[in-house]
Amino acid sequence: SNLPVGTIGGGDGDANDGVPPKKRDELLTMMSPANAVSFVVDFASPEKGGEVKIHPSRIGDTHSFDRSLHPVPARASGQDMSLSDGESYPTPLTGGGATALRLETYNALPAADTVLANHYAADLELSFNLWMCADGIDTLGDSLARVAMDPAVLSPYERRRLPGPLAARIVGAWMSGHGDEIYSNSVLQAVADESAKRWQSVVESGMLDPNDHTMAEARILKDKAEELKKALVRIASEARGSATFPAGLDKKCRPFSWYAENVHPKLDIENNIVVDGDDRRSEMMREQTPKDDERLTPSRPLDPDRMAIVARASPVNLAYVDVSGGHVAHPHMGATDEDGNFGYVHDETALFRNPIPFEFENDNQRARVCKEGDPNWKMLTEKVFVDLTNHEAAERRAEHGLAKRKRAKIFCFAFTIEKFHDRIPAIRETWGQKCDGFMVASTKTDKKLGTVNIPHEGSEEYSNIWQKMRSIWSYIYDNYYEKYDYFHGGGDDLYLIVENLRLYAESEEIQLASNGGRYLPDGSEDSQTPLFMGRRFAEGGNREQMFISGGSGYTINKAALKTLVVHALPQCFPHLKTFSEDVMVATCLRKMDILPYDTKDEDGGERYMPFEPGHHLTYWPPKNPKDDWYSNYSVDVKWGIDHCAAKSIAFHYIKDDLMKRMHAILYHHC
């Protein structure tokens, strides 16, 4: 072949040599993610009459192995699949049916141990070659090619088992040097333990009583395992002197520890799951895994507009990066305690752990707060509600371990100045205590109120709020980033419906968007797509200059917070003095290709409101929307009672009695 690619067909598969030239070109084009590709492998089982039934693999199926080097089924993460729209995704182990790799890659592979005559052992060696000495293996999506396993070619034992001596050779070659002894010892012990169990099942009758579950039997097995491990260690050592043993890999390739951490992070060398090699157990494993793609494929895709927003942003690795610079300069100088000393870290969980009861001061206040008939009452009783039913159901599922993942942890903050500390008790008594973490960023630290003095560059004045927010977000990232999933902040006249926010953050839509927009996350992701959420405004009516209104605050996920603090703030208007912090945050994130996400509900209702509920009920735009700034800035909104989403999240301009009034109505205290 003149093609710059070689195809290795495993003895247990059919590589279909008659690939049409056009399809072969497609395969070569799709090989760009890595210099070697594996294929989606379908499983086959013999049927009566000599027929063979094909069991198609699911999208995202990959191949892996456990601590004893036995093959186990695996799944690609939703994040990995999203990066190429499911057309390719990395696999720790080649599928065995067929592997294609570039000719120059094949010629450069440093290990070719001809003693590894077992097909699975050869697959392991090839996989380690490609990952540790080249640039890895990708599985091509099933839209391009599939390979069916042929059960007539190899026996199940030969296809599934890795004999101990071959395992020892692989360990001796690939897990020596670079401090990999912890892996070699663990793997050899697991292989020995598994071999001892197999030995038990085939010993002559009477040597071990199958009904004996005493310590005597356990000791015999333990002794046998220790004996086998010693033999394996000896084989691994002696193998280094054989002619075809691949020596010096520790100087040519990456260490196995790198592979374990970056390619196969689920490899648990402490708690091995031993997988029997027979077809019956393998079929049981397949039955225990989901038979459909509900875990990865959403029930409803993102609409094109939202998908365009998500696709523009790049995934962000979620590992924390320290950019504090020793806390010696703004915006990372941190906070001061009540005595003015820097280094203070606020206990953001105090209010959540010690909630304040919601109470009326007297009957007159109850009557005033619960008065019916005005626009606020109408919007909060006829349209907006707290979804307590789904919230409480989610809480019960989490409490009893029935949830697929833990509930989203939310950090909330309000910013103010000492002059307005009289507004804080109402926040603490209503929505503040519902956040997992809560803080009031201010100009004076008061532990009883939960206020924190976070100094910033320049003077404390309205026209310098941008610098105040730069320091607040930096303080939050420096101290709370790793504890929470979402972060919401706004002014001291913000009212937040935390239950609705949490359910929205946990919704399939937001999970999908935070994972790149194509597939749902499976919980193993170490990166995330940034999300910047709130009430979108088009600055001056220009939809190319969208920002999130700071009034009701904005919600960002971990990836967006890290991008903002680590990458954007250091270089985006670092010394500018301006009041328009919401426009500035949006401008800085836009430079990072992070655009405001459309947070309307399925009926077109807005979830984040820049005014109080009654205002949105009664406001109607002028005939020419450009004649009023609000209608000019608004983006594809509805008016009247349909303006607000039923499960609204935030409102602005909520002060004093109105905050208690909203809370009493929404939570049925009236």
Helices and strands as residue ranges (DSSP letters): E 5-9, H 21-30, E 36-38, E 40-46, G 48-50, E 52-55, E 61-65, E 71-75, H 78-82, E 88-90, E 98-102, H 103-108, H 119-132, E 138-140, E 146-148, H 156-160, H 164-174, H 181-202, H 215-239, H 249-252, H 256-262, H 279-288, H 304-312, E 316-317, E 335-336, E 342-344, H 350-353, H 363-369, H 375-382, H 388-399, E 410-415, G 418-423, H 424-429, G 432-434, E 437-442, E 451-453, G 462-464, H 465-480, G 481-483, E 486-491, E 495-496, H 498-506, H 508-513, E 527-528, E 532-534, E 536-538, G 539-541, E 546-548, E 554-557, H 558-562, I 563-568, H 581-591, E 596-598, H 613-618, G 625-627, H 629-633, G 640-642, E 650-651, H 656-666
